[in-house]
Amino acid sequence: MPRPTTSSPSQRMLRVAEQVRHALSETLQRGEIIDPLIENTVISVSEVRMSTDLRVATAFVSPLGAKDADAVVEALNKHAKFVRGRVSGALRQMKFMPEFRFKLDTSFDNFARINELLKSPEVARDLDPDAQDKADQNKDDNKDTE
């Protein structure tokens, strides 16, 4: 009988992803990677997504204060095997140590863009019920004068 396919991750995938995120954050915080670009940058690991077989971990990172975030992500991908070896001690309960892939986390940019849209005058006008009532009243007044 084939297994049902779902787009949402399983509880196990979520639990392992959180363990990997903690181990990865600790490794980056200790500053064990000898690369000037990584050493001089504070890197936030916002999320880790595991593949269904738990062999690939995609880490979404945000280099804080870095001028070129893409270069930092590229440097992390270059040192992915070293990171894998350093994280293995914290994840020794896993049958297979996952391969790491690093991607730039753009969710904060998306949140900022949505926040700016919500603060725009057009949206504020639509969200304010008093403004809508006044607009409806003005329409009624204009119809009466015609």
C-alpha positions as CSV (number, residue, x, y, z in Angstrom):
1,M,0.0,0.0,0.0
2,P,1.6,3.3,-1.0
3,R,2.2,5.9,1.7
4,P,0.1,9.1,1.5
5,T,2.1,12.1,0.4
6,T,1.7,15.3,2.3
7,S,3.4,18.6,1.9
8,S,3.8,19.2,5.6
9,P,6.8,17.8,7.5
10,S,6.4,15.0,10.0
11,Q,6.9,15.4,13.7
12,R,10.1,13.6,13.5
13,M,11.4,15.8,10.7
14,L,10.5,18.9,12.8
15,R,12.2,17.5,15.9
16,V,15.4,16.6,14.1
17,A,15.4,19.9,12.3
18,E,15.3,21.8,15.6
19,Q,18.1,19.6,17.1
20,V,20.2,20.3,14.0
21,R,19.5,24.0,14.2
22,H,20.6,24.2,17.8
23,A,23.8,22.2,17.1
24,L,24.6,24.3,14.0
25,S,24.1,27.5,16.0
26,E,26.4,26.4,18.7
27,T,29.1,25.4,16.2
28,L,28.9,28.8,14.4
29,Q,28.9,30.6,17.8
30,R,32.1,28.9,18.9
31,G,33.9,30.3,15.8
32,E,35.6,27.1,14.7
33,I,35.4,27.8,11.0
34,I,38.6,29.5,9.9
35,D,37.4,31.9,7.2
36,P,37.7,35.7,7.7
37,L,34.3,36.3,6.1
38,I,32.6,33.9,8.6
39,E,34.7,34.8,11.6
40,N,33.8,38.5,11.4
41,T,30.1,38.0,10.9
42,V,27.3,37.1,13.3
43,I,25.2,34.5,11.7
44,S,21.7,33.7,12.7
45,V,20.2,30.3,11.9
46,S,16.5,31.0,11.6
47,E,15.3,27.6,10.3
48,V,16.5,24.2,9.3
49,R,14.4,22.0,7.0
50,M,15.2,18.3,6.8
51,S,14.6,16.1,3.8
52,T,12.2,13.2,4.2
53,D,15.0,10.7,4.6
54,L,16.8,13.1,7.1
55,R,20.0,13.0,5.0
56,V,19.9,16.6,3.8
57,A,19.6,19.6,6.1
58,T,18.8,23.0,4.5
59,A,19.8,25.7,6.9
60,F,18.3,29.2,6.3
61,V,20.8,31.8,7.7
62,S,20.9,35.5,8.1
63,P,24.3,37.1,8.2
64,L,23.8,40.1,10.6
65,G,25.7,43.2,9.7
66,A,27.4,41.7,6.6
67,K,27.8,43.9,3.5
68,D,27.6,40.9,1.1
69,A,25.2,38.2,2.6
70,D,25.5,36.1,-0.5
71,A,29.3,35.8,-0.1
72,V,28.8,34.6,3.5
73,V,26.3,31.9,2.4
74,E,28.8,30.9,-0.3
75,A,31.6,30.6,2.3
76,L,29.3,28.5,4.5
77,N,28.5,26.2,1.7
78,K,32.2,25.9,0.9
79,H,32.8,24.8,4.5
80,A,29.7,22.5,4.8
81,K,31.7,19.3,5.2
82,F,33.8,20.8,8.0
83,V,30.6,22.0,9.7
84,R,29.1,18.5,9.3
85,G,32.1,17.0,11.1
86,R,31.8,19.6,14.0
87,V,28.1,19.1,14.4
88,S,28.3,15.3,14.4
89,G,29.2,15.2,18.2
90,A,25.9,16.9,19.1
91,L,23.9,14.7,16.8
92,R,25.5,11.3,17.5
93,Q,22.0,9.7,18.1
94,M,21.3,10.0,14.4
95,K,21.8,7.1,12.1
96,F,23.1,9.2,9.3
97,M,24.8,12.6,9.6
98,P,22.9,15.0,7.3
99,E,24.6,16.9,4.5
100,F,24.4,20.7,5.0
101,R,23.2,23.2,2.5
102,F,23.0,26.8,3.4
103,K,20.6,29.3,1.9
104,L,20.0,33.0,2.6
105,D,16.9,33.6,4.7
106,T,14.8,36.3,3.0
107,S,11.8,35.9,5.3
108,F,12.7,39.0,7.2
109,D,12.8,41.1,4.0
110,N,9.3,39.7,3.2
111,F,8.0,40.6,6.6
112,A,9.4,44.2,6.2
113,R,7.8,44.5,2.8
114,I,4.4,43.3,4.1
115,N,4.7,45.7,7.1
116,E,5.4,48.7,4.7
117,L,2.4,47.7,2.6
118,L,0.2,47.6,5.7
119,K,1.3,51.0,6.7
120,S,0.6,52.5,3.3
121,P,-2.2,55.1,3.2
122,E,-4.3,53.1,0.7
123,V,-4.4,50.0,3.0
124,A,-4.8,52.1,6.2
125,R,-7.8,53.8,4.5
126,D,-9.3,50.4,3.7
127,L,-8.7,49.1,7.2
128,D,-10.2,52.1,9.1
129,P,-13.9,51.5,9.4
130,D,-14.6,55.2,10.2
131,A,-13.0,56.3,7.0
132,Q,-15.1,53.8,5.1
133,D,-18.3,55.1,6.7
134,K,-17.4,58.6,5.8
135,A,-16.8,57.6,2.2
136,D,-20.1,55.9,2.0
137,Q,-21.8,59.0,3.6
138,N,-20.1,61.3,1.0
139,K,-21.4,59.1,-1.8
140,D,-24.9,59.3,-0.4
141,D,-24.7,63.1,-0.1
142,N,-23.5,63.4,-3.6
143,K,-26.4,61.4,-4.9
144,D,-28.9,63.6,-3.0
145,T,-27.5,66.8,-4.5
146,E,-27.8,65.5,-8.1
